[in-house]
């Protein structure tokens, strides 16, 4: 079943198709990385698999190979420090339909009532919050650790909502450790686009679930969007060919420019003990055949299993309400359209 699901996910047309030039650029980049990686492995005299860490409580302190670069989400020049570029890269997402999905989840699992209050952890450009505001949700809160991203989010909200922008409150906080006494009766807390994977430490994940539970009303929901669980078990991460996505989107403004994104590279390092994937992220701004701007960094992501999430939820007093394979209520994890996981947990 996992192989079938993997093939379905790889065949999904959820991202814009590549132009011929972008396809050539992707192929050339992959070939160069394979060549460099092979030489580097031969020089070190060992396989590309990562070294097991002795303690899972400190996985972010070192990369699996000291010779390979690492970067945090706050690294100068990294993609998270370039919020406008990040926003364009993910502009292919259908925020209107995804906002509708969030409303559908509330109706199906939240007691059938109206969605009145939402907190988003790691809100980024706040596109989903803006979508929910347009749908009539009166109380919306977003938090992010990045000063740059929050500044951009405020601009997005002001532009998208105009005089209704005051419906969205944006805060600089750590999703692993937050306390908002004024927001302890929320209908929903959500963490989208794999943002929860930035919590590399198990204790951070536990703290996030417990803090979330403390801010939900009875019957409130915690919704997580994460990689599909099949990605962790089909062997592709171990051999270094799993989870790579390539797409391009038009860049607003003059010049007919495009943003070409490589989310992952062949032979990205994965540690099977800590379940941390060191993901290479490259974003190119293309003007014709010329790359005018390039941002590249290595971002560590922890891969979570369904059972781990259920254990985390149980420790926080939450129970599993639903598991989806896409941001559509009719798509479960084994559906042919399933290519990610959306997990919904409920407070009694």
C-alpha positions as CSV (number, residue, x, y, z in Angstrom):
1,X,0.0,0.0,0.0
2,X,2.8,2.4,0.9
3,X,4.4,2.0,-2.6
4,X,1.1,2.6,-4.2
5,X,0.6,5.8,-2.1
6,X,4.1,7.0,-2.8
7,X,3.5,6.6,-6.6
8,X,0.2,8.5,-6.3
9,X,1.8,11.3,-4.3
10,X,4.7,11.7,-6.8
11,X,2.2,11.8,-9.6
12,X,0.1,14.6,-8.1
13,X,-0.3,17.8,-10.1
14,X,-0.7,20.0,-7.1
15,X,2.1,22.4,-8.2
16,X,2.5,24.4,-11.4
17,X,4.2,22.5,-14.3
18,X,7.8,23.4,-15.1
19,X,8.8,25.2,-18.3
20,X,11.4,23.5,-20.5
21,X,14.1,25.8,-19.2
22,X,13.3,25.2,-15.6
23,X,13.2,21.4,-16.2
24,X,16.7,21.6,-17.7
25,X,17.9,23.7,-14.8
26,X,16.5,21.2,-12.3
27,X,18.2,18.3,-14.2
28,X,21.5,20.1,-14.3
29,X,21.4,21.0,-10.6
30,X,20.6,17.4,-9.7
31,X,23.5,16.1,-11.8
32,X,25.9,18.5,-10.2
33,X,24.8,17.6,-6.7
34,X,25.1,13.9,-7.5
35,X,28.6,14.4,-8.8
36,X,29.7,16.5,-5.8
37,X,28.1,14.2,-3.3
38,X,29.7,11.1,-4.9
39,X,33.2,12.7,-4.7
40,X,32.6,13.8,-1.2
41,X,31.4,10.4,0.0
42,X,34.4,8.8,-1.7
43,X,36.8,11.2,0.0
44,X,35.3,10.5,3.4
45,X,35.2,6.7,2.6
46,X,31.6,6.1,3.9
47,X,28.0,6.1,2.8
48,X,25.8,9.2,3.0
49,X,23.6,7.9,5.8
50,X,23.8,10.0,8.9
51,X,25.4,9.3,12.2
52,X,23.1,8.2,15.0
53,X,22.8,10.8,17.8
54,X,23.3,9.6,21.4
55,X,20.5,11.7,22.8
56,X,17.3,12.7,21.0
57,X,16.8,15.7,23.3
58,X,19.5,17.6,21.5
59,X,19.2,16.7,17.8
60,X,19.7,20.2,16.4
61,X,23.1,20.7,17.9
62,X,25.0,19.0,15.1
63,X,24.3,17.9,11.5
64,X,24.8,14.3,10.7
65,X,28.0,15.2,9.0
66,X,30.3,18.0,10.1
67,X,31.4,18.5,6.4
68,X,27.9,19.4,5.3
69,X,26.3,22.8,5.8
70,X,23.4,23.4,8.1
71,X,21.2,26.4,8.7
72,X,18.4,27.3,11.1
73,X,15.2,29.0,10.0
74,X,16.6,32.3,11.2
75,X,19.9,32.1,9.2
76,X,20.8,35.4,7.5
77,X,19.9,35.1,3.8
78,X,17.8,32.0,4.3
79,X,14.4,31.5,2.8
80,X,12.6,32.3,6.0
81,X,14.5,35.6,6.2
82,X,13.2,36.4,2.7
83,X,9.4,36.3,3.4
84,X,8.4,37.9,0.1
85,X,10.2,35.2,-1.8
86,X,8.8,32.5,0.4
87,X,5.3,33.9,-0.1
88,X,5.7,33.8,-3.9
89,X,7.1,30.3,-3.8
90,X,4.0,29.0,-2.1
91,X,1.5,31.2,-3.9
92,X,0.3,28.1,-5.9
93,X,-1.6,27.0,-2.8
94,X,-5.4,27.4,-3.1
95,X,-5.9,29.3,0.1
96,X,-9.6,29.9,-0.5
97,X,-10.4,26.1,-0.8
98,X,-8.0,25.3,2.1
99,X,-9.8,27.9,4.3
100,X,-13.1,26.2,3.3
101,X,-11.6,22.9,4.4
102,X,-10.8,24.3,7.8
103,X,-14.5,25.4,8.1
104,X,-15.6,21.9,7.0
105,X,-13.4,20.3,9.7
106,X,-14.9,22.5,12.3
107,X,-18.4,21.5,11.2
108,X,-17.5,17.8,11.1
109,X,-15.4,17.5,14.3
110,X,-16.0,20.6,16.3
111,X,-19.7,20.0,17.2
112,X,-21.2,21.4,14.1
113,X,-21.0,25.0,15.2
114,X,-19.5,28.0,13.5
115,X,-15.8,28.6,13.6
116,X,-15.3,31.7,15.8
117,X,-11.7,31.7,16.9
118,X,-8.4,30.3,15.5
119,X,-4.8,30.4,16.5
120,X,-2.2,29.6,13.9
121,X,1.3,28.4,15.0
122,X,4.1,29.4,12.7
123,X,1.7,31.5,10.6
124,X,4.3,32.7,8.0
125,X,2.7,35.2,5.6
126,X,-0.8,34.6,7.3
127,X,-2.5,33.7,4.0
128,X,-4.8,31.2,5.7
129,X,-5.7,33.6,8.5
130,X,-6.6,36.2,5.8
131,X,-8.8,33.6,4.1
132,X,-10.6,32.7,7.3
133,X,-11.2,36.4,8.0
134,X,-12.8,36.8,4.5
135,X,-14.9,33.8,5.4
136,X,-16.2,35.6,8.4
137,X,-14.2,34.1,11.3
138,X,-14.2,37.0,13.9
139,X,-11.2,36.1,16.1
140,X,-7.9,35.2,14.5
141,X,-4.4,35.0,16.0
142,X,-1.1,34.2,14.3
143,X,2.3,33.6,15.9
144,X,5.7,33.3,14.3
145,X,9.2,33.4,15.6
146,X,10.6,35.3,12.6
147,X,10.5,39.1,12.8
148,X,10.9,39.3,9.0
149,X,8.0,37.0,8.4
150,X,5.7,38.8,10.8
151,X,6.5,42.1,9.1
152,X,5.5,40.6,5.8
153,X,2.4,39.0,7.3
154,X,1.2,42.4,8.6
155,X,1.6,43.8,5.1
156,X,-0.3,40.8,3.6
157,X,-3.2,41.1,6.1
158,X,-3.5,44.9,5.6
159,X,-3.5,44.5,1.8
160,X,-5.9,41.5,1.7
161,X,-8.4,42.7,4.4
162,X,-8.2,46.5,4.4
163,X,-10.3,47.8,7.3
164,X,-11.0,44.3,8.5
165,X,-7.2,43.7,9.2
166,X,-7.8,44.3,12.9
167,X,-9.5,40.9,13.0
168,X,-6.1,39.3,12.8
169,X,-3.7,39.6,15.7
170,X,-0.1,38.8,15.0
171,X,2.4,37.9,17.7
172,X,6.1,37.1,17.9
173,X,6.3,33.9,19.9
174,X,7.8,30.4,20.0
175,X,5.2,27.7,19.2
176,X,7.1,25.3,21.5
177,X,6.5,27.7,24.5
178,X,3.6,30.1,24.5
179,X,1.1,31.4,27.0
180,X,-1.8,33.6,25.9
181,X,-4.1,34.1,28.9
182,X,-6.5,36.1,26.8
183,X,-6.9,33.3,24.3
184,X,-7.8,30.2,26.3
185,X,-11.1,29.3,24.8
186,X,-10.2,28.8,21.1
187,X,-12.2,26.7,18.7
188,X,-9.1,25.7,16.7
189,X,-5.4,25.8,16.8
190,X,-3.6,25.0,13.5
191,X,-0.1,24.4,12.3
192,X,0.2,24.1,8.5
193,X,2.7,23.5,5.7
194,X,4.8,21.1,7.8
195,X,5.7,23.8,10.3
196,X,5.5,21.4,13.2
197,X,8.4,19.5,11.7
198,X,10.7,22.4,12.9
199,X,10.2,21.0,16.4
200,X,13.2,18.7,16.4
201,X,13.2,18.0,20.1
202,X,10.6,15.6,21.7
203,X,10.3,17.8,24.7
204,X,9.5,20.8,22.5
205,X,6.8,18.7,20.7
206,X,5.3,17.7,24.1
207,X,5.3,21.3,25.2
208,X,3.6,22.5,22.0
209,X,0.8,20.0,22.4
210,X,0.3,20.8,26.0
211,X,0.3,24.6,25.4
212,X,-2.2,24.1,22.5
213,X,-4.5,22.0,24.7
214,X,-4.4,24.7,27.4
215,X,-5.7,27.3,24.8
216,X,-8.5,25.2,23.4
217,X,-12.1,25.2,24.7
218,X,-13.7,21.9,25.5
219,X,-14.4,20.4,22.1
220,X,-11.7,22.5,20.4
221,X,-9.5,21.1,17.7
222,X,-5.8,21.0,17.0
223,X,-5.1,20.6,13.2
224,X,-1.6,19.7,11.9
225,X,-0.5,19.5,8.2
226,X,2.5,17.3,7.8
227,X,4.3,15.0,5.3
228,X,2.4,11.8,4.4
229,X,3.5,9.0,6.8
230,X,4.3,6.8,3.9
231,X,7.3,9.0,3.2
232,X,9.0,7.8,6.3
233,X,8.6,4.1,5.8
234,X,9.0,3.5,2.0
235,X,12.9,3.7,2.3
236,X,13.3,6.7,0.0
237,X,14.6,9.0,2.8
238,X,17.3,6.4,3.8
239,X,18.6,6.1,0.2
240,X,18.3,9.8,-0.4
241,X,15.8,10.1,-3.2
242,X,12.6,10.9,-1.2
243,X,10.5,14.0,-0.8
244,X,12.1,16.2,-3.5
245,X,9.7,18.7,-5.0
246,X,10.4,21.1,-7.9
247,X,8.1,23.8,-9.2
248,X,7.9,27.3,-10.5
249,X,5.5,30.2,-10.2
250,X,5.3,33.6,-11.9
251,X,6.8,36.5,-10.0
252,X,4.5,39.5,-9.7
253,X,5.7,42.7,-11.3
254,X,7.5,43.7,-14.5
255,X,10.0,41.6,-16.4
256,X,8.2,38.3,-16.8
257,X,10.3,36.8,-14.1
258,X,9.7,33.4,-12.5
259,X,10.5,31.8,-9.1
260,X,11.9,28.3,-9.5
261,X,11.9,26.2,-6.3
262,X,13.7,23.0,-5.4
263,X,12.4,21.8,-2.0
264,X,14.8,19.0,-1.3
265,X,17.8,17.6,-3.2
266,X,19.0,14.1,-4.0
267,X,21.0,12.6,-1.2
268,X,19.7,15.0,1.4
269,X,20.8,13.4,4.7
270,X,18.3,11.6,6.9
271,X,19.0,10.4,10.4
272,X,16.8,7.3,11.1
273,X,17.4,7.5,14.8
274,X,16.3,11.1,15.4
275,X,14.0,11.0,12.3
276,X,15.5,14.4,11.2
277,X,15.8,15.1,7.5
278,X,18.3,17.8,6.5
279,X,16.4,19.3,3.6
280,X,18.2,21.4,1.0
281,X,16.0,24.3,-0.1
282,X,16.9,26.3,-3.2
283,X,14.9,29.2,-4.6
284,X,16.0,30.9,-7.9
285,X,14.6,34.1,-9.3
286,X,14.8,33.6,-13.1
287,X,14.7,36.4,-15.8
288,X,14.6,34.4,-19.0
289,X,17.7,32.1,-18.8
290,X,19.4,34.1,-16.1
291,X,19.3,33.4,-12.4
292,X,19.1,36.9,-10.9
293,X,18.8,35.8,-7.3
294,X,19.5,32.5,-5.5
295,X,18.7,31.5,-2.0
296,X,19.9,28.2,-0.7
297,X,20.1,26.7,2.8
298,X,19.8,23.4,4.6
299,X,16.8,23.2,6.9
300,X,16.4,20.3,9.5
301,X,12.9,18.8,9.6
302,X,11.8,16.1,12.0
303,X,9.5,13.4,10.4
304,X,6.6,12.4,12.7
305,X,4.6,9.2,12.6
306,X,0.9,8.9,13.2
307,X,1.5,6.9,16.4
308,X,3.9,9.5,17.7
309,X,1.4,12.2,17.1
310,X,-1.3,10.2,18.9
311,X,1.0,9.7,21.8
312,X,1.8,13.4,22.0
313,X,-2.0,14.2,21.8
314,X,-2.7,11.7,24.6
315,X,-0.1,13.3,26.8
316,X,-1.9,16.6,26.3
317,X,-5.3,15.1,27.0
318,X,-6.4,15.2,23.3
319,X,-7.8,12.4,21.2
320,X,-7.7,11.7,17.5
321,X,-10.7,13.1,15.6
322,X,-9.6,12.6,12.0
323,X,-6.8,11.8,9.6
324,X,-6.8,13.2,6.0
325,X,-4.5,12.8,3.1
326,X,-5.2,16.3,1.6
327,X,-6.9,19.4,2.7
328,X,-10.3,18.0,1.6
329,X,-12.6,16.1,3.9
330,X,-13.3,13.4,1.4
331,X,-9.6,12.3,1.1
332,X,-8.2,9.9,3.7
333,X,-4.6,8.7,4.1
334,X,-5.2,5.8,1.7
335,X,-7.0,7.7,-0.9
336,X,-5.4,7.9,-4.4
337,X,-5.1,11.7,-4.0
338,X,-3.4,11.5,-0.6
339,X,0.0,13.1,-0.7
340,X,0.3,14.6,2.7
341,X,-1.2,14.2,6.2
342,X,-3.7,16.5,7.9
343,X,-4.2,15.2,11.5
344,X,-7.1,16.6,13.7
345,X,-7.1,16.1,17.5
346,X,-9.9,17.1,19.8
347,X,-10.0,18.3,23.4
348,X,-12.7,16.5,25.5
